Amino acid sequence: MYTYSMLPCDYESVLQWAPKFIHFRLNALQSAPDHTTSSYELEAAIPESAWVFTLSKPNPVFRVLLCTARQAGDEDDSLPVWEREWAGILCVYGPRSHTTHDTITSTWYMGLGFVMPLHRGSGTLRHIFNFGVQAVRDFDRRRFDVATRYETRVQIIAKANEQGTLRYYRTGGLQITEHLTLGEYSKRGWDLPICGDLHEMPIVVMEMVVETQENVRARL
């Protein structure tokens, strides 16, 4: 059985789970070096204090979506979520906002995902992504009042030549919106960890509209 949550971002909690997150990230970078924009060497050099600062800052947010595995008969709910078995993670960063024609567009980036081999094959990463979509939608609902015209969007990036990956993302509702290089995308303020030799790598930006102001009014 899997449980999905967003790890708490208060400073004291981050101090508790940051070491496990760092270990998980480094393991991901060693296990799948060809499926990331970063590298083990790059992130191993980041001090824990820098990670704690990034993971606990209020704006822009950098949050960790966590999937934990629970065995049958495991009823211990007293443990903090980060002390359970980590099956997979996905990170969410943002929002970046701009206004066009009196509508605020709130855009969130999701990436740095990894699922442990034991938990692959059951759509774990897609379930984490869907949980993240709901999380950013709820965040924007709280952020904007009912009179505000807004639109919530989610972006991911993928290598331009990985057609199988692009087809997979399309099945989740994402559509290609741009072709550019990884370095050009990073300059927009996403502050992603990127290896120096990957700045010129061709990528595509894929995006989906999560919610608009009209959807919110329909619920009221």
N, C-alpha and C positions, 0 to 999 in steps of 0.2 A: 504494500500500500504506500502511496506517495502523498506527501503533503507539500504545499507550495506556500511560500511566505516571502516577505521582504525583510531582510535583516535590519534590526533596529539601528538607527544612525546617531543616537546620542553618544557622546564621547566615551562614557564609562563602558557602554556595551561594545562599542567598536574596539576598545582596548582588549576586550575578552575574545572576540571572534576574528580580529584582523590576522593573527598568526596562522589560523587555520585557513583563512582565505588566501593568504600569500602562498602557503604550501600547496593549496589546490591549484592556484594559478600557475605556479612553477611546474607542477606535475603536468598540467595541461600543455604547457609550452614544450616540455620534453617529449610528451607522448604524441603530439600532433603539430610539429613545427611548421608544416606546410599549410596549415589551415588558420594562420594567424598573421596579423600585421606586426606583431611584436616578436620578441625572442627571449629565451631563457636568460641569456647574458644581460640583456637590457633590464629586465625586471628584477633579476637577482641583485642588481646593484642599487635598487631603490631601497632606502632605509625604511624600517617599519614605521618610524615616526612620520615619514612622508605619506605612507599609505593611510595611517590613522587620520591625518589631517584631511586628505582627499575624501575619505569615506565618511567623514563626519561633518563636512562643511555644508551649510544650509543652502547656498546658492552660488553657482548652479549645483544641482544635486547629482551625486554619483552614488547610485544605490545598487545593492546586490540582491537579485532575485534568486531564491534558493529552493531547490527540490530536495527533500529529505526522504529517506526510505525507512519504513517501519515494518518490523516483522510481525507476523500474526501472533496475537496474544500480548504484544507490547503495549501496555496501558499506562506507562509512566509519562504523564503529562507535566511532571514537575521540572523536567530538564529544560534548560533554555534550548531554543530551536537549533542553535549552532553546535550544541553538543551531541546531536543525533548524527546518523550516518548521512553524509553529503552524497547525493546521487548526481546532481548537476547544478550549474549556475548559469545565469545570464545577467549582464550588467545593463543598467539603464542610466542615461546621462541627459541632462537638460533642465528645463526647457530653453530652447532658443525661440524668441518671439519676435514677430514683426507684424505691422498693421498695413492692410491693403483694403481700400474701399470700406473703411469703418469696421473691418473684421480683423480680429487678432488671430493670427495663426501661431499656434503653440506646437513646436516640433521637438520630438524626443528621439534620441538615438539609442538603439539596442545592439549590443554586441558582446564580444569577449566570452561567448558561450562555450561550455564544455560539459559533456556528460561522461561519467565513469563507464568503462567498457561493460561492466556487469549490468548496467541499467540502460543500455542502448537497445534499440529495436522495438520500443513500445511507444514511440512518439514523445519521449520525455522532454526534449528540447522544445518541441512545438507547444507542449502543455505549459512549460515555463514562459514561453513567449506570450501565449494567450493570457496567462496570469498577469504578465507585465503590461499588456495592452489594457486590461481592466484597471490596473493600478494607476497608470498615467491618466486614464480617463477620469477616474475618481479624484485624482489630484487636481486636475483642471476644473472639475465640477466645484470643488471646494474653493479654488483660487478665484474663479470668476463669479460675479453675481448674475442673477437671471436677466438683467437688462443688457449685459455685455454680449455683443456678437463675437463669437469665437469659433475656432476650429482646431481640433486636436489631431495631430499627425504623428506617425511613427516612421522612422527611417532605419534601414539597415544598409550595409554595403556588402558587395560581393565581387570576387574577381570576374573581370569581364569575359574571360574565356571558359568559365565553368558552367556550361549549359545545363548540366544536370542539377546543379545547385540553384540556378535561376528558375528552372521549372518547378523545383520544390517550393521555393519562396512564393511563386505565383499561386500555387494551390492554397497558400495561406492568406491570399488577398493583397499581396504586395505587387506593385507595378513599377517597372523601370521608369525613372524620371530624368536621369542624367547619365552621361558618360564623361569621366574625367580621371585624373590620377589621384592616387592616395594622398600625395602631398598637397594637392589643391584642395581636397576635401578637408584635410586636417586644418588648413589655414582658416577655415570658416569658424574656428573657435571650439571645435570638439575636443581638442587636447588629448588625442589618442596616442598611446605608446606605439611608435613606429620605428622599425629598424631603418638605418640610414640608406641602405641599398634598395628599399622598397618604396621610396617617395615617388618614383616615376612609374610605379605599377598601375596599369589600366584597371579601373574599377567601374562598377555601375552603382548608382544610388537607387534603391528601391523604397517605395513609400506607400503607405496606406492612410486613408482618412479614417480616424477612429470615431470621431463624434463632431457634430456641429451644434451651434446654438439652437437650431430648430428642433433637433432631437431632444434637447433638454426641456424645451418648452412643452413638447408633446407629453412629457411625463408629469407635468405640474397640474 
